[in-house]
């Protein structure tokens, strides 16, 4: 048995055992790194899918807003035409009233 720097005693390792122990530690580190990378890539993929969903919702809402704006524009144009027609009627009535009051026909 050999003594480690910490003072505990452990069985002595041969050169082959040390290499396989280092390889196992390296493989364990690689598997932890792989698991971490997989986890991060899953989070990124989830984030991208969420953003894609939000983009679709934004586009849908944008389309609905544009349709409402178009309807409002048409409504305003209709009201402008109605007001213009009403203005013309009032002007005709006013001119007729002025003609009557001034004694003309």
C-alpha positions in Angstrom: 0.0 0.0 0.0 1.2 3.5 -0.8 0.3 6.6 1.0 -1.3 9.5 -0.8 -0.3 13.1 -0.2 -3.4 13.5 2.0 -2.1 10.8 4.3 -4.7 8.2 3.4 -3.4 4.8 2.4 -4.5 3.3 -0.9 -3.4 0.3 -2.8 -0.5 1.0 -5.2 -1.6 1.3 -8.8 0.4 -0.2 -11.7 1.1 2.0 -14.8 -1.8 0.2 -16.7 -4.2 0.9 -13.9 -3.3 4.6 -13.8 -3.8 4.9 -17.6 -7.2 3.3 -17.4 -8.2 5.4 -14.4 -7.1 8.5 -16.2 -9.1 7.3 -19.3 -12.2 6.7 -17.1 -11.8 10.1 -15.5 -11.4 11.6 -19.0 -14.5 9.7 -20.3 -16.5 10.8 -17.3 -15.5 14.4 -18.0 -16.4 14.0 -21.6 -19.8 12.5 -20.8 -20.5 15.4 -18.4 -19.4 17.8 -21.1 -21.6 16.0 -23.6 -24.5 16.1 -21.2 -24.0 19.8 -20.6 -23.8 20.5 -24.3 -26.9 18.5 -25.0 -28.8 20.3 -22.2 -27.7 23.7 -23.5 -28.6 22.8 -27.1 -32.1 21.7 -25.8 -32.5 25.0 -24.1 -31.5 26.9 -27.2 -33.8 24.8 -29.4 -36.7 25.4 -26.9 -35.9 29.1 -27.0 -35.9 29.2 -30.8 -39.2 27.3 -31.0 -40.7 29.7 -28.5 -39.5 32.6 -30.6 -40.8 31.1 -33.8 -44.2 30.6 -32.1 -44.2 34.2 -30.9 -43.2 35.4 -34.4 -46.2 33.6 -35.9 -48.5 35.1 -33.3 -47.1 38.6 -34.0 -47.6 38.1 -37.7 -51.2 36.9 -37.2 -51.9 39.9 -34.9 -50.2 42.2 -37.4 -52.5 40.9 -40.2 -55.6 41.4 -38.0 -54.5 45.0 -37.1 -53.9 45.8 -40.8 -57.4 44.5 -41.7 -58.9 46.6 -38.9 -57.0 49.7 -40.2 -58.2 49.0 -43.7 -61.8 48.8 -42.4 -61.4 52.0 -40.5 -60.0 53.8 -43.6 -63.0 52.6 -45.6 -65.4 53.8 -42.8 -63.7 57.2 -42.8 -63.9 57.4 -46.6 -67.7 56.5 -46.5 -68.3 59.2 -43.8 -66.4 61.8 -45.9 -68.5 61.0 -48.9 -71.7 61.3 -46.8 -70.6 64.6 -45.3 -69.7 65.9 -48.8 -73.2 65.0 -50.1 -74.9 66.5 -47.1 -72.8 69.7 -47.5 -73.9 69.9 -51.2 -77.6 69.5 -50.2 -77.3 72.2 -47.5 -75.6 74.5 -50.1 -78.4 73.9 -52.6 -81.1 74.6 -49.9 -79.2 77.7 -48.8 -79.0 79.0 -52.3 -82.7 78.3 -52.9 -83.5 80.1 -49.7 -81.4 83.1 -50.7 -83.1 83.2 -54.1 -86.6 83.1 -52.5 -85.6 85.8 -50.1 -84.1 88.0 -52.8 -87.2 87.7 -54.9 -85.8 85.6 -57.7 -86.8 82.2 -58.8 
